[in-house]
Structure formats: structure tokens, C-alpha cells
Amino acid sequence: MTCHLRRIALLFVPLILALATVPQSTFAAGRDRIEAFLTTTGFDVALESIALSSASAPRMLGIDPDGFGADWTRLTEEVFDTDDMHEIAVSILEQTLSDDALNHAVEFYASDLGQRLVEAENASHMTKDDDAKQQEGQEIVSDLIKDGSKRVEHLKRMNSAIDSSGTALRALQEIQLRFLLAASASGVIDLQLGADDLRQMMKQNETSMRQALQLSALAGAAYTYQDFSDADVIAYAEALEQPLMQEVYELLNAVQYEIMAMKFEILAVRMADLHPAQDI
């Protein structure tokens, strides 16, 4: 089965947005504080939401997941085990998240605005119908533009601060590459291109993919923060732009991207053991 890379790339966009590295610190936080940090900031729910992204995996390869029957549900629950993903994240953060960065992030997210943001973000992360969320978000953006609202620029500023180093596109490409190569190596798909050829094709599509990511991120933000005032959005953008918060987000993004890449790679290999369900 030959893959249509353009279609596959676009399917990966919401996975990256569901949802960056810092040097290892000799003053890394302890495990108990990491656990409290995950809960306070809502990153524990963001990790759980990675499992929802598995629903799109077969479509990226041109396969109907319904053909696998109950085996597909069993497989994804095994691969995207939330306890395992949580443990991986904690282990990495124990070695890399500094006390200063942790304290700074917790202080903000423990505030009234911070807790309201976490509640909204958690609900958005766990929304199963991402297409509906994107559609509603696009409609909100369209209405804001028609009204001449400056809120769109505030949302763009916030999104820029969340991914200030531009790692989302690179992460998207790496997850794509590892997923496709693993699926090809395990015989799930017939991929006619090698790793270098795939990288070159992704390079050629960077402009359109970057635009798709930005538009998707904008719609997602418009949906997630629709009940917040412009002042709240500006305050959040300013908080995200602080150096220590930048350090936190770069690290959390990197952790989430690596777990996604790892899990999709495993999923691609395990899919070779599945057989389409037969009607009886």
C-alpha cells in the first residue's frame, strides 16, 4: 500500500497540537514535587490525551481501523498505557526540570487565572471529536476577524509563546518519519521511499505544513479560551513569555513529542500482528 504523504502530514497536525528541551540541571526537582507539578499545571491530562491520538493512526496509513474489530481497542490501550506514559514523563522531568522553573510555573498555575486556564485546557485536551473542536474554533476566529477584534492577535501571541522555538513542525516531521519507517519495516505498508527521500519531501512541504499548524493552533486556542476575557488572554501570553516559563514549556513540549513518537513507533510495529475482523 503506497502512502500519500501530504494527507498523512495533515492528519498529524492535530496530534502535535493536542499538545520543547532544556539542559539537564543539577538542581532538578524531586519526584513528589514533579507529581504535584503535573497536576497543578494540567500536564498530566495532556499526557493522557496522547492516547486519543491513536484513533487517527490507521487513517494515516490508508487503513480502516474498524476492520480490526476489538483488537484495535485492545492494542491501543496496551501501547498508549497512561500509567506508562506518566512514568516516562516523571522520569525525564526528575532529571531535567529545575526547581526555579518548577516553582515559577506552579506559582502561576496555582493562581485563580492559572487554575481556570488548567480547567479549560484539560477539558479541551480530552475532547474526543477534534474535528468538531477545530470547526467551532475556526468559526470563532472567522467571527472575530469580521468584527475587527484584536483578540486574534492576542491568541497568536499566546501560541507563539507556547512554541517560541518553533519545535512543533520539527516534531511533526520526526513523528511522521519514525511512524512511517516503523510501519514499512514491519510490513504494514509498502513504502517506496527511504528516510532521506522522506525528509526531502517533508522539507519541500514545510511552508504549507507550518501554515496548517498555525491555523490549527489558532482555531484550537479560540475554542479552548472562548470563555476568557481579552485581558485574561493577554495576561496568559505575558506569563508564557517569561524566561522561566519558556524553559518549562520547551521541556514539556519535548517530553510530550518524544512520548508520542515512541508510542506511534511501537504502534506501527504492533499493527503487523493485527488481522482484519471477519463477519460471522
C-alpha positions in Angstrom: 0.0 0.0 0.0 1.5 3.3 -1.1 1.3 6.3 1.4 0.1 9.7 0.4 2.5 11.8 2.4 0.6 15.1 2.1 -2.6 13.6 3.5 -0.6 11.9 6.3 1.1 15.1 7.3 -2.2 17.0 7.6 -3.6 14.2 9.7 -0.7 14.6 12.1 -1.4 18.3 12.7 -4.0 17.9 15.5 -1.8 15.4 17.2 1.0 17.8 17.6 -1.4 20.4 18.9 -3.1 18.4 21.4 -0.2 19.5 22.7 10.3 21.6 23.5 14.3 20.9 25.6 16.4 22.4 28.3 19.8 21.4 29.5 19.9 19.0 32.4 20.0 20.7 35.7 22.0 19.8 38.8 19.1 21.3 40.8 16.4 19.0 39.4 13.2 18.7 41.4 12.3 15.6 43.4 9.6 13.1 42.3 6.9 14.2 44.7 7.2 17.8 43.6 7.2 16.6 39.9 3.9 14.8 40.6 2.4 17.9 42.2 3.7 20.0 39.3 2.0 17.8 36.7 -1.4 18.0 38.5 -1.2 21.8 39.1 -0.2 22.6 35.5 -2.5 20.1 33.9 0.3 18.4 32.1 -0.8 15.0 33.5 -4.1 15.3 31.5 -2.1 16.4 28.4 -0.2 13.2 28.6 -3.4 11.1 28.9 -4.8 12.9 25.8 -2.0 11.4 23.7 -3.9 8.1 23.8 -6.8 9.8 21.9 -4.5 10.5 19.0 -4.2 6.7 18.3 -7.6 6.9 16.6 -6.0 8.7 13.6 -3.1 6.3 13.1 -4.7 3.8 10.7 -6.1 6.5 8.5 -2.6 7.9 8.1 -1.7 4.6 6.5 -4.9 4.3 4.5 -6.3 1.5 6.8 -9.8 1.3 8.2 -9.5 0.7 12.0 -13.0 -0.8 12.1 -11.6 -3.7 10.1 -9.6 -4.7 13.2 -12.6 -5.0 15.4 -12.0 -5.2 19.2 -8.3 -6.0 18.6 -7.7 -2.3 17.7 -9.1 -1.1 21.0 -7.0 -3.7 22.9 -3.8 -2.8 21.1 -4.1 1.0 21.6 -4.9 0.6 25.3 -1.8 -1.5 25.6 0.5 0.8 23.6 -0.9 4.1 25.0 -1.0 3.0 28.6 -1.5 6.2 30.6 0.5 4.9 33.6 3.4 4.1 31.4 3.4 7.5 29.7 3.1 9.2 33.1 6.1 7.3 34.4 8.2 8.1 31.4 7.4 11.8 31.8 8.2 11.9 35.5 11.5 10.1 35.0 12.6 12.6 32.4 11.4 15.6 34.4 13.1 14.4 37.5 16.4 14.8 35.7 15.8 17.9 33.7 13.2 20.3 35.4 14.9 22.8 37.6 13.5 23.9 41.0 13.4 27.5 39.8 11.4 26.7 36.7 9.0 24.3 38.6 8.4 26.9 41.3 7.7 29.6 38.8 5.2 27.5 36.8 3.4 26.3 39.9 3.1 29.8 41.3 1.3 31.0 38.1 -0.9 27.9 37.6 -1.9 27.8 41.2 -3.4 31.3 40.9 -7.1 31.9 40.2 -6.4 32.6 36.5 -4.0 29.7 36.3 -6.5 27.2 37.7 -9.2 28.4 35.4 -6.8 28.0 32.5 -5.9 24.5 33.5 -9.6 23.5 33.8 -10.3 24.8 30.3 -7.2 23.2 28.9 -7.9 19.8 30.5 -11.4 19.8 29.0 -10.0 20.7 25.6 -7.3 18.1 25.7 -9.8 15.3 26.4 -12.3 16.4 23.7 -12.6 13.2 21.5 -14.1 14.9 18.5 -11.2 17.0 17.4 -12.8 17.8 14.0 -15.7 19.4 15.8 -13.4 21.4 18.0 -11.5 22.6 15.0 -14.7 23.6 13.2 -16.0 25.5 16.1 -12.7 27.2 16.7 -12.5 28.2 13.0 -16.0 29.8 13.2 -14.9 31.7 16.3 -11.8 33.0 14.5 -13.9 34.0 11.5 -16.4 35.9 13.6 -13.5 37.7 15.4 -12.0 38.8 12.1 -15.3 40.0 10.8 -15.8 42.1 13.9 -12.3 43.6 13.6 -11.3 42.2 17.0 -7.8 42.3 18.3 -8.3 39.1 20.1 -6.9 37.1 17.2 -3.6 38.8 17.6 -3.6 38.1 21.3 -4.2 34.4 20.6 -1.4 34.3 18.1 0.9 35.9 20.6 -0.1 33.3 23.2 0.5 30.4 20.7 3.9 31.9 19.7 5.0 31.9 23.3 3.9 28.3 23.8 6.2 27.2 20.9 8.7 30.1 20.8 11.5 27.9 19.4 9.3 26.6 16.6 9.7 22.9 17.6 6.2 21.8 16.6 7.0 21.5 12.9 10.2 19.6 13.5 8.5 17.3 16.0 5.7 16.7 13.5 8.2 15.7 10.9 10.1 13.4 13.2 7.0 11.6 14.5 5.8 11.2 10.9 9.2 9.8 9.8 9.5 7.3 12.7 5.9 6.2 12.3 6.2 5.6 8.6 9.5 3.8 8.7 8.4 1.6 11.5 5.2 0.7 9.6 7.2 -0.1 6.5 9.8 -2.2 8.3 7.1 -4.3 9.9 5.3 -4.8 6.6 2.1 -2.8 7.5 2.6 -0.6 4.4 4.7 -0.7 1.3 6.7 2.5 1.5 8.7 3.1 -1.7 10.9 5.9 -0.2 13.8 5.8 2.1 14.4 8.0 5.2 16.4 10.6 3.2 13.8 10.8 0.5 11.1 11.2 3.1 13.0 14.0 4.8 13.4 15.8 1.5 9.7 15.6 0.8 8.9 16.9 4.2 11.3 19.8 3.6 9.5 20.7 0.4 6.2 20.8 2.3 7.4 22.8 5.2 5.8 26.1 4.2 2.3 24.6 3.8 2.7 22.5 6.9 3.8 25.4 9.0 0.7 27.4 7.9 -1.5 24.4 8.6 -0.1 24.1 12.1 -0.5 27.8 12.8 -4.1 27.8 11.6 -5.0 24.7 13.6 -3.3 26.2 16.7 -5.3 29.4 16.3 -8.6 27.6 16.0 -7.7 25.4 19.0 -6.9 28.4 21.1 -10.0 30.2 20.1 -12.1 27.2 21.1 -10.2 26.5 24.4 -10.2 30.1 25.7 -13.5 31.3 24.3 -14.8 32.0 27.9 -11.8 34.1 28.9 -11.6 37.8 28.5 -9.1 39.6 26.3 -7.3 40.8 29.5 -7.0 37.1 30.6 -5.6 36.1 27.3 -3.1 38.9 27.3 -2.1 38.1 30.9 -1.5 34.5 29.9 0.6 35.5 26.9 2.7 37.7 29.2 3.2 34.9 31.7 4.2 32.4 29.0 6.8 34.9 27.6 8.7 34.9 30.9 12.1 33.1 30.6 11.4 30.5 33.3 8.0 29.7 31.8 9.7 29.4 28.4 12.1 26.9 29.9 9.2 24.9 31.3 7.3 24.8 28.0 10.3 23.9 26.0 10.9 20.9 28.2 7.2 19.8 28.4 6.9 20.0 24.7 10.0 17.9 24.2 8.7 15.3 26.6 5.3 15.1 25.0 6.7 14.9 21.5 9.2 12.2 22.4 6.5 10.1 24.1 4.2 10.5 21.0 7.0 9.5 18.6 7.9 6.5 20.8 4.3 5.3 21.1 3.5 5.7 17.5 6.6 3.8 16.5 5.6 0.9 18.8 2.0 1.1 17.4 3.3 0.8 13.9 5.2 -2.4 14.7 2.4 -3.9 16.7 -0.1 -3.3 13.9 1.6 -6.0 11.9 0.2 -8.6 14.4 -3.4 -7.5 13.8 -5.7 -9.2 11.3 -8.9 -7.6 9.8 -12.0 -8.8 11.6 -14.2 -11.3 9.7 -18.0 -11.2 9.7 -19.6 -14.4 11.1 
